[in-house]
């Protein structure tokens, strides 16, 4: 019985650490942060990016929303694949949200977010004479 407890607790811990989707299926991504940019690559095979993918940014959160509608008919059989995919990621605090670029090729959506200098500019405060 004592040997069962660590295994059971380990499985429960793994379950709580899962990245569960809010709705639809999760898009598989990889990301990389360098000194100058944040790069996100998302797996979206078989998607037409012009009409099936929306990328939005709000309050420091980048969201990719994709929808697949595919139907093929061969002789007396029809096959279809439908699905909604979504993934949201928090951008670095120094992300330049106005300069985000996205490109799609070979089933991979690549989003590049430039990063601003991390140190805020120093502002000088004028001193006035009080009477």
Secondary structure, DSSP 8 states (H G I E B T S, - for coil): -HHHHHHHHHHHHHHHT----SSSEE--EEEEE-SSEEEEEEE-TT--HHHHEEEEEETTEEEEEEEEEEEEEETTEEEEEEEEEEEEEE--TTB-GGG-EEEEETTEEEEEEEB--SS------------
